Amino acid sequence: MRNLRQSHVEAFRASMLKTGKLAQYNLCLSRIKAITRYAIQKDIIVKDITLGMKPIKNTQQLVKRSFTSEERQLFTSASLDSFEHCFVNLLLYTGLRKNEALALNVNDIDLKKKKISITKSLVFSKTREFCLQ
């Protein structure tokens, strides 16, 4: 740890940028920062070698696309029960996320106005199996 220099972290950053592994770099940087803070607290090192180093923002946007007719046909031909068919169609035709759809109840659906109110989402917790948020 005493031999680690900021140039080492910067070289690591450059290699991760070159290979496009931004998420891994950001995770490693946060861990390196935590280890560095701990080493400073324990008087193992004096200077914070990660000072001023920030996570890299991913500027590439994921391109969203709709299903092709062949992909839609796979859903319709799949051996799903009526609940599964209903659930898949709800996701496909409304754009709901899975956890939003799982949190819906009857009061959220207004058939007369043809509206679905999305006011909560199902989240999984370490302390509980799941909870609404």
N, C-alpha and C positions, 0 to 999 in steps of 0.2 A: 504494500500500500504506500509506503514511504517513497518508493521509486516511481510511482505513477505520476505522470505529468499531463497537463492539459493537452499537449500535442498528441498524446496517445488517444485521448477521447476524441479529439478532432479527426485523427486518422481513421478511427473506428467509424465516426460519423460519415466521412467521405466515402468509405467503402460500402456502407449501408445505403447511402444515396445512390451510388453507382449501380448497385444491384436492385434498387427500387424497394428495399425492405424498410419502409418508413415506420410501419407499426412496430416491428421488432426493435428498431432503433429507439423509438419513443419509450417503449417498455424498458429497454436496457438503460436508457438515460435516467429514467425515474429511479431505477434500482441503484445505479451508480451514485446518484445524488443522495439517496437515503444512506448508503454505506459511507459516503464522504461525510455527511453530517454526523453520523455515529462516530467516525474516526476522529473528527474534530472535537466532539464532546469528550471522548476518552483520551484526548491529548496524544493520539497516535500521529496525526498530521496537524499542521498549523494553518495551511492555506486551503481554501475550497477550490479545487481544480475545475469544478463544474459551474462556477460562478458565471452568470451571463449566458450559459448554454440553455437554449429553449427547445422544446419539442418541435419537430417539423410538421407543418400543416400539409395535409394531403390536398393538393389542388386539383387532382383528377376527380371528376364527377363520374359516378357510375351511370352508365347509359341504361335507362329503363326502357323496356319495350313490352308490347303486348304479346300474348301468346299467338303463335301461328295457328292456322286452321288445323294442321296436323296435331299440334300440341293440345288444342281444345278437344279434338276427336279422341285423343288418348284418355282424357278425363271422362268423356261421355261413355267410352267403351270399357272403362275400368270396372271391376266388380266391387262396387261400393254399395253399402246399404243406404236406405232412404235418408237417414240423418247425415251420413257422410256426403252424399250427393248434395243435399241442401247446404251443408257447411261450405263445401268447395264452391258451389254456385254463388253463395253469399260473398265469399272472398273475391271471386273472379269478377262479379258484376258490380260490386260496390267499392272495391279498392280497400276494404277494411284490412287491418292487420289481424293476424291470428289471435293475439291477446285481447284486442278490442272486441272481436266477434265473440270470444269465449266469455267476456264480461257482460254481454247483452242480456237483458231480461225482457219480458213481454211489454212492460211499460215503456221501453225505449223505442218500440216500433209503432208507428202511426200509419196504418194501412190506408186510411182515408186521405191523408195529406201526402202519402207516399214518401215518408221521411223516417230516417233512423237517427236517433239522438245518441251520439257517442260522447259519453260523459265520464267514462272510466275505462280502465284497462286491467287485465289480470297480470299480476307480477308474481314472480316466484321469490321466496325469501329463504334465507338460511335458518331462521328461527321458526318459520311456519312452512307448511307445504306450499301454500299460495295465499295471496291476499289481493283484494281489489284496491286500486289506486286511482 
